Amino acid sequence: MKIRAEGGLEKMQARLADPVQYVLPVGEQEIPLNELLGKKIQLHYLGKIHCIHCGRLTKKSFNQGFCYPCFQKLAQCDSCIMSPEKCHYAAGTCREPEWAQTHCFVDHIVYLSNTSGPKIGITRASQVPTRWIDQGAVEALPLLSVKTRQQSGLFEHLCKKFIADKTNWQAMLKGNIAAQDLPALRDQLLFSIRQELAVLQERFPPESFSLMDNAVKVAINYPVMTYPVKVISLDFEKQPIVEGILHGIKGQYLLLDSGVINIRKFTAYQVRFSNQ
């Protein structure tokens, strides 16, 4: 079946299944990608980027789809989003207090996952398991439930001395990720930070932190026919036409025989999608 679509590119939508089911939004259309495995696809960048917040034309995308004015004024683009432990809401300097109430002052989950190896991470509870899939995790285990984003960041900060909080994206895309004993790693991590955690818990009401001792590890299988031996990154700014046989989908990456492309990186880019 031939598919043609044109419009703004958005990050892929993913549903946990075996394997994960992916949909690519392009403009008003949603393209089911799993059925295109083994087929040639093309993404043609049309040379325009429209801010995903205000819609204005921008020469450069900031923070995955924003124009510079929105990047400067929106709370979701502030540095505390990447470093939640630096939240400055209490100081009265939050860019958008109402936005913070619905995104930062809600339940968050601190988790362990296995992407290119074991790592610690945080996400809104409503984003489980989407966040794990977007990162390309092959397994994940909830560790702690907290009441605010700042609390999740403070806890994650304690853990960074003992475990990575970043993914080696190239290793993640090569596959062959060794299985990890995440429950054992959780117990070891909690023991290592027990003193610092006790101090942190004293700062907040008792109900702020809830250990998820009975959480079950989630295994994630991706629709990949062949993993790349060598990861070649494709970039619309260097080559406006990206095409090739779709070998797989993992995280927010399309794995083509010509290279890999991070769809989320090019959110808001105006493209034309087609397949053969």
C-alpha positions as CSV (number, residue, x, y, z in Angstrom):
1,M,0.0,0.0,0.0
2,K,1.4,3.4,-1.1
3,I,1.4,6.1,1.6
4,R,2.0,9.8,1.0
5,A,1.8,12.4,3.7
6,E,3.0,16.0,4.1
7,G,3.3,18.3,7.1
8,G,5.0,18.8,10.4
9,L,6.9,15.9,11.8
10,E,6.1,14.8,15.3
11,K,7.8,12.3,17.6
12,M,6.6,8.7,17.0
13,Q,3.7,7.4,19.1
14,A,4.4,4.0,20.6
15,R,2.2,1.4,22.2
16,L,3.6,-1.4,24.4
17,A,3.0,-4.7,22.7
18,D,5.2,-7.6,21.4
19,P,6.8,-6.0,19.5
20,V,6.2,-2.3,20.2
21,Q,3.7,-0.8,17.8
22,Y,4.7,2.6,16.2
23,V,2.8,5.3,14.5
24,L,4.5,8.3,12.8
25,P,2.5,11.6,12.8
26,V,3.1,13.7,9.7
27,G,0.8,16.7,9.4
28,E,-2.7,15.4,9.8
29,Q,-1.9,11.8,9.0
30,E,-0.7,9.0,11.2
31,I,1.4,6.4,9.5
32,P,1.6,2.8,10.9
33,L,5.2,2.0,10.7
34,N,5.4,-1.7,11.7
35,E,3.8,-2.8,8.4
36,L,6.4,-0.9,6.5
37,L,9.3,-3.0,7.8
38,G,11.4,-4.3,4.9
39,K,10.1,-1.7,2.5
40,K,11.7,1.5,1.1
41,I,10.5,4.8,2.7
42,Q,11.5,8.4,2.0
43,L,11.4,11.5,4.2
44,H,11.9,14.7,2.2
45,Y,12.6,17.8,4.3
46,L,10.9,20.7,2.6
47,G,13.1,23.4,4.1
48,K,10.7,24.8,6.6
49,I,10.3,24.5,10.4
50,H,7.2,25.7,12.2
51,C,7.4,26.1,16.0
52,I,5.3,23.4,17.7
53,H,4.0,26.0,20.3
54,C,3.2,29.2,18.4
55,G,3.4,27.9,14.8
56,R,5.7,30.7,13.5
57,L,8.3,29.9,10.9
58,T,11.8,29.5,12.4
59,K,15.1,29.0,10.7
60,K,16.3,26.8,13.6
61,S,14.7,24.4,15.9
62,F,15.4,24.8,19.6
63,N,14.8,22.0,22.2
64,Q,13.2,19.8,19.6
65,G,10.7,22.0,17.8
66,F,10.5,25.4,19.4
67,C,11.4,28.8,17.9
68,Y,13.9,30.9,19.9
69,P,11.3,33.2,21.6
70,C,9.3,30.2,22.9
71,F,12.5,28.5,23.9
72,Q,13.3,31.5,26.0
73,K,9.9,32.0,27.7
74,L,8.3,28.5,28.1
75,A,8.7,26.6,31.3
76,Q,9.0,23.3,29.4
77,C,12.2,24.7,27.8
78,D,13.8,25.9,31.1
79,S,17.0,24.2,32.4
80,C,15.2,22.8,35.4
81,I,13.3,20.4,33.1
82,M,16.7,18.7,32.3
83,S,17.8,19.1,35.9
84,P,14.7,18.9,38.1
85,E,16.7,19.2,41.3
86,K,17.3,22.8,40.3
87,C,13.6,23.7,40.4
88,H,13.1,27.4,41.3
89,Y,9.3,27.4,41.7
90,A,9.6,28.1,45.4
91,A,11.7,31.2,44.6
92,G,8.8,32.7,42.6
93,T,10.8,32.6,39.3
94,C,9.0,29.8,37.5
95,R,8.3,30.9,33.8
96,E,4.8,29.4,33.9
97,P,3.5,28.6,37.4
98,E,0.2,27.2,36.0
99,W,2.1,24.9,33.6
100,A,4.2,23.7,36.5
101,Q,1.2,22.8,38.5
102,T,0.0,20.3,35.8
103,H,3.4,19.0,34.8
104,C,5.8,19.3,37.8
105,F,3.5,19.0,40.8
106,V,2.2,15.6,39.8
107,D,3.3,12.0,40.6
108,H,6.6,11.1,39.2
109,I,8.4,7.7,38.9
110,V,12.1,7.1,39.5
111,Y,13.1,4.0,37.6
112,L,15.9,1.8,36.6
113,S,16.2,0.8,32.9
114,N,18.5,-1.0,30.6
115,T,19.2,1.0,27.4
116,S,22.9,0.7,26.4
117,G,23.4,-0.6,30.0
118,P,21.7,0.1,33.3
119,K,20.7,3.7,34.1
120,I,18.6,5.7,36.5
121,G,15.8,7.9,35.1
122,I,12.6,9.9,36.0
123,T,9.3,10.5,34.3
124,R,5.8,11.5,35.1
125,A,3.7,8.5,36.2
126,S,1.4,9.2,33.3
127,Q,4.3,8.6,30.9
128,V,5.0,5.0,31.9
129,P,5.9,3.0,29.8
130,T,6.1,5.6,27.0
131,R,9.2,7.1,28.4
132,W,11.0,3.8,28.6
133,I,10.1,3.0,24.9
134,D,11.3,6.5,23.8
135,Q,14.7,5.8,25.3
136,G,15.0,2.4,23.7
137,A,15.0,0.5,27.0
138,V,14.8,-3.3,26.7
139,E,13.8,-3.6,30.3
140,A,12.7,-1.3,33.1
141,L,11.8,-1.4,36.7
142,P,10.0,1.3,38.7
143,L,11.9,2.2,41.8
144,L,10.2,5.0,43.6
145,S,7.0,7.1,43.4
146,V,7.2,10.8,44.5
147,K,4.8,13.7,44.5
148,T,6.8,16.3,42.5
149,R,9.3,16.5,39.7
150,Q,11.8,18.2,41.9
151,Q,11.7,15.3,44.4
152,S,12.4,12.8,41.6
153,G,15.3,14.9,40.5
154,L,16.8,15.2,44.0
155,F,16.6,11.4,44.3
156,E,18.1,10.8,40.9
157,H,20.9,13.2,41.8
158,L,21.8,11.0,44.8
159,C,21.9,7.9,42.5
160,K,24.2,9.4,39.9
161,K,27.3,8.7,42.0
162,F,26.6,5.0,41.6
163,I,24.8,4.6,38.2
164,A,24.6,6.3,34.9
165,D,21.8,8.6,34.0
166,K,22.5,8.8,30.3
167,T,22.2,6.4,27.4
168,N,24.9,5.7,24.8
169,W,22.6,6.0,21.9
170,Q,24.9,4.4,19.4
171,A,25.3,1.3,21.6
172,M,21.6,1.2,22.1
173,L,21.0,1.1,18.4
174,K,23.4,-1.8,17.8
175,G,21.3,-4.2,19.8
176,N,22.8,-7.1,21.8
177,I,22.1,-5.4,25.1
178,A,23.0,-7.7,27.9
179,A,20.2,-8.5,30.4
180,Q,20.5,-6.9,33.8
181,D,19.3,-8.0,37.2
182,L,17.4,-4.8,37.9
183,P,15.8,-5.9,41.2
184,A,19.3,-6.7,42.6
185,L,20.6,-3.5,41.2
186,R,17.7,-1.6,42.9
187,D,18.5,-3.2,46.3
188,Q,22.2,-2.4,45.9
189,L,21.5,1.2,44.9
190,L,19.1,1.8,47.8
191,F,21.7,0.5,50.2
192,S,24.4,2.7,48.8
193,I,22.4,5.9,49.2
194,R,20.6,5.0,52.4
195,Q,22.1,7.8,54.5
196,E,21.7,10.5,51.9
197,L,18.1,9.3,51.3
198,A,17.3,9.6,55.0
199,V,18.4,13.2,55.0
200,L,16.5,13.9,51.8
201,Q,13.3,12.4,53.2
202,E,13.4,14.7,56.2
203,R,12.9,17.7,53.9
204,F,9.5,16.6,52.8
205,P,6.3,15.1,54.3
206,P,6.4,11.3,54.9
207,E,4.0,10.5,52.1
208,S,6.3,12.2,49.5
209,F,8.4,9.1,48.9
210,S,7.0,5.7,48.3
211,L,9.3,2.8,47.5
212,M,7.9,0.4,44.9
213,D,9.2,-2.8,46.4
214,N,6.7,-5.0,44.6
215,A,7.1,-3.5,41.1
216,V,7.6,-6.0,38.3
217,K,10.2,-5.6,35.7
218,V,8.9,-4.8,32.2
219,A,10.5,-6.3,29.2
220,I,10.3,-4.4,25.9
221,N,10.7,-5.9,22.4
222,Y,11.2,-3.6,19.4
223,P,10.2,-4.2,15.8
224,V,13.7,-4.6,14.4
225,M,14.7,-7.0,11.5
226,T,18.4,-6.1,11.5
227,Y,20.5,-3.9,13.8
228,P,23.2,-1.7,12.2
229,V,26.8,-2.9,12.6
230,K,28.0,0.6,12.2
231,V,25.7,3.5,13.2
232,I,25.5,6.2,10.6
233,S,23.5,9.3,11.7
234,L,21.2,10.9,9.1
235,D,20.5,14.6,9.4
236,F,18.0,16.7,7.4
237,E,20.2,19.8,7.6
238,K,23.0,17.9,5.7
239,Q,20.8,15.8,3.4
240,P,17.2,16.9,2.9
241,I,16.1,13.5,1.5
242,V,16.5,10.6,3.8
243,E,15.5,7.3,2.3
244,G,16.2,3.6,2.6
245,I,14.8,0.2,3.5
246,L,13.2,0.3,6.9
247,H,15.1,-2.4,9.0
248,G,13.7,-1.5,12.3
249,I,12.4,1.0,14.9
250,K,13.8,1.5,18.3
251,G,13.3,4.4,20.7
252,Q,12.6,7.4,18.5
253,Y,14.9,6.1,15.8
254,L,14.2,4.7,12.3
255,L,16.8,2.2,11.4
256,L,17.3,2.3,7.6
257,D,19.8,0.4,5.5
258,S,21.3,3.9,4.7
259,G,21.6,5.0,8.4
260,V,19.5,6.0,11.4
261,I,17.5,9.1,12.0
262,N,16.2,10.4,15.3
263,I,12.6,11.5,14.6
264,R,12.2,13.4,17.8
265,K,15.2,15.6,17.0
266,F,13.4,16.8,13.9
267,T,10.0,17.6,15.5
268,A,8.3,20.5,13.7
269,Y,10.3,20.0,10.5
270,Q,8.0,20.1,7.5
271,V,8.4,16.9,5.5
272,R,6.9,14.8,2.8
273,F,6.7,11.1,3.6
274,S,6.3,8.4,0.9
275,N,7.0,4.7,0.5
276,Q,7.5,2.2,-2.3
